[in-house]
């Protein structure tokens, strides 16, 4: 039987990424997992957490095997300096980026069928002089494609028209061109990756009450409505623009397959409130399949044994589902 091969990057070495990677290796998975990381880091963290784990160097020339409890296959990338739990070290920022490029290349080369990313600390990467606004933008530049960030839980999918931007820049960023690209990517991937034949998308307005006919802003009238009308003529099933304070009600969600929010903090608070720890971050529109945890590095929990791996488990399961679709 052929098992998909999934690459995982643990992320920031002083955070909980290594902890949760070790945790998911305690159970069976219907895939082969390749951890792109420093083996010494994983051994040290396993010892700190009192976890028994057999860490082996991965051989990608061999046929893939399913993940067995207590085993960990690692493609080595070396830390510049030994990590200290909870303490960021700018010297290891390049290591984090190298794990991302290595794992992405595995997927581009078809040696792995999907990539799952653990949490990184953007601030320390930027302090190292590396321009890095997030995984989504990084993989778009490295892998090609037009990225759209979507978080998904069992009951909800929320995509974002723009991601990591200051709020003051959002209005100017929401253009007809951008919305056309985002909605086309969202539509295509809902069809191709999630097998939804005719996706129904609820589109949020930008302003309170979706602009209230221009009394609370004109972005809906000038940009969003004309874009949606053009796409509807092409057969897209789009509702909106809808007020963001009511789009997440059950009456509306039950009639749609996904919600498109205009900006990060418009769409994600509701999803994280309803499913934090079980939600999955999926990057649509890339030339690779990539999922991620929905949380940060939790530096204070690193090495404590208190970190929860539920989001990483959900992200891995989603990666398996998408890669075997």
N, C-alpha and C positions, 0 to 999 in steps of 0.2 A: 504494500500500500504506500502511496506517495503522500508524505506529510509536507505541508508548506514550511518554509524556513523563514523565521521572523527575526529580524535584528532588533535589539533593544539597547538604547543608550541610557545609562543610569543618571546622567546629568551631573549636577554640581557634586563633587566628591565629598564635600563637608556637610551635605544635606542628607535627606532621608532616601534619596534615590538608590544608593547601594543597599540600604536596609530592605526596601520593598522588593528590589530585584531578588535578593536572597530569599525573601518570604515566598515569592511565587514559585520558586524552585522546589518547594516542599510538596508539590502536588503534581499529578499527571496533567499533561496538556497534549492535545492532538496536533502538535507541530514540533519542529525543532527550533529552539531558541538560541540565538547567537548573541551573547552580551559583548558589546564593543566597549571595553573598559580596561583598566589596569588590574591584572589578576591579584597583585599584592594588596591593593585597596579592598578587593572583595574578600580576600582571605582574612585580612585584619578585622574587617567589619563582622564577618561571620564569627570570628573568635570573640569579639566584643559582645555579640548577641547570643553567644553560646549555641550557635547553629552548626549542625554537622553537615558539611557540604563537600562534595568531591568536585573540585574545580579542575577542568581539563582545557587544554588549548584546542580550539576548534579546527577541524580539518574540513574545509569546504569542498574538497575533491570527493569526499565520501558521500554516498546517498544519505538523504536526510532521515533522521530517526525521531520518533516522538519523545517529548520531554518526560523523563522519569524522575520521581521524587529524589531529592538529595544529590542531583547531578547538575553541573553548570558548565556549559561550553562557552569559552571566552576567546574573542579575537583581541589580542593584546594591543593596547595603546598606553604608553608609559606616562605616568604622572611626572611633572617636573620636580615637585617637592611632596614629601609625604603629607597626607591630609591630617587635619585635626578636626574632629567632629564639632560642628557649630561655629567654626572660625574660617571665614572666607580668606582665600589666599590668591592674590592677583597673579602669582606665578603659575597657577594652574588653569588660568582662563584659556590659554591656547590649547591645553589638553582637552578641555570641554569641546571646543570648536573642532578639534581634530577627530574626536569620537563621532561628531555629527557628520562631518564630511566623509569619513570612512564608511559609516553605516549607510549614508545616502548613496555612495558609490556602489555598495553591495547591491542595492535595489536597482540602480540604473543598469548595472551589469547583469541583472536577473539572477544573481546568486542568492538573493533573498527576495521574498515575495511581498514583504511589507516591513515597515519600520515603526517601532513604538518608542516614544521619547519620554524619559523621566524629566523631572523639573530642573531647570537651570536658573542661575541667578544672573539676570541681565546686567545688573549694576556692576558686578565685578568684571564681566566681560568687557563692558564699555570702559571701565577704569584701566584695563590693559591696553587701551588704544584700539580696540577692535569695534568697528561699527556694527552693532547688533541690536535690533529692535524687537526681535522675537524669533522663535523657531519658524513660524509661518513665512515671514519675509526672507529668512535665511535660506530655507529650502526652495523658495520660489527662484531666488537668484542662482542657487547652485544647480537645481534640477530642471529649471524651465517650467513653463506653464503659467497660468494666472491663478494665484491662490485665493481661496475663499475659506475663511475660518468658520467652522460649524461645531457647536457642542451638542451632543446628543445624550439623552437618557432613555430609559425604557419607554417613556411616554411623551417625550418632547424633543424636537430638533430645532435649534436656533442658529441661523447663519447670520453673519455680520457683513454689512456693506463696506465698512472700514474697521480696522483693528486697533493698533496701538498708536493712537493719535491724541494730542492734547484736544480737549473739548473745543477750544477756540478755533481749531482748524477744520472741524467736522463739516460745517455748512459749505465751505468752499470746495471741500473734497467730494461732496455728494453731487455729482454731475450726471447728466443723461448717459454719457459714455460709460462712466463707472457702473451705474446701475444696470445698463445693458449687459456688460461683461459679467457682473456678479450673478445676475438672474440667469443668464445663459449657462454659466458653470453650475449653479445650484440645480437648475432643471436637468442638465445632462447627467450629473452625478447621482441625483435621486433616481433617475431612470437606470443608469448603468450599474451603479454600485449597490443600490437598495431595491432594485427591481420594482420600482413604482412606475407603472406605465404612463399615467397622466398625473404628474405631481400637482398638488394644489398648494399654493404658496400664499400665506398671509403676509402682506408687506406693511410694516409700520410707517407712519409718518415721522417726520423729523421733529416737529414742534408739538407742544401740548395740544391735545384735541385735534391732532393732524392738521394744525394750522387754522382751524375754524374759519374756513373760506377766506383766508388771507388776513384775518384780524390778528392772528398770533404768529405771523410769519408767512412768507410767500414761496418757500422752497417746494411745498407740495404742488402749488398751482403751476409754478414755472418749470419744475424739474421732474418731480416724482410722477404726477398724474400723466403728463404727456408720454413719459417712458412706458408706464404700465399700459396705457391705451395702445401704443404701437405694438407692444409684445402680445397683448390680447388679440390683436388682429392676426398675429402669426400662430395663434392657437394656444398660447400660454394660459393656464388657469390661475389667475392672480386676483386676490382680494386686496382692496386698499386704495390709497393709504389709510390705515386704520390707527386710531389713537393707541399709543403703546400702553396706556394704563388699563385698557380693556381687552387687548389682543390676547392676553394670556388667560382669559376666562375659558372654562370648559366648553361653553357653547361654541366659541370660535375655534378653539384647538381641535375639537372633535371633527370639524369639517375641513381640516387642513393637514398636510403632511409635513410642513415645515413653516417656521416663522422667519422672515428676513427683517432683522433689526438694522437701524441705520448706523448705530455706533456701539462700541463695546459695552458701556455701562447702561445702555438701554435694554439690551437683550439678555445679558448674562446674569444679573442679580436674581431674576426669577428662576432661571434654570438651576443656578447653584443653590438657591434656597430649597428648591424642591428635590434636588438630587445630588447634593454635594457629596463627593466621595464615591459616587457611582456613575458620574457622568464621564463622557469621553470627548476629547477634543479631536476632531477629524479635519485634516486639511484637504479641502476639495480642490480640483483644478490642477493638481500637480501631475508630473509624469511618473510619480511613484505613489504607493499607498502609504499614508502616514497617519497614525493616531497618537494620542498623548493623554497623560493624566490631566485632571482638571484642577490640580492644586500646585502650590509652590514648594520650595525647598525645605520648609519647616526645620530650619537650622537647630532650633532648640530641642527637637525630638531625635536628632541624628544619633544613632548608637544607643538609644535608650530602651529599645524594644517596644516602644509605644506607638510607633508609626503604623498606619493602616495601609494595606496594599489593595484595598477594594477597587480604587480607581484604576490602578495599574492592571489588575485582573480584568476589569471591564474593557480597558483599552486593548489588552492583548486578545481578548475574546472577539472584539470588534475587528481587529486586524486579521484574525484567523477567518472570520466570516467573510470579510471583504476580499481576502486573497484567494478564497476557495469558491467565490461566487462564479 
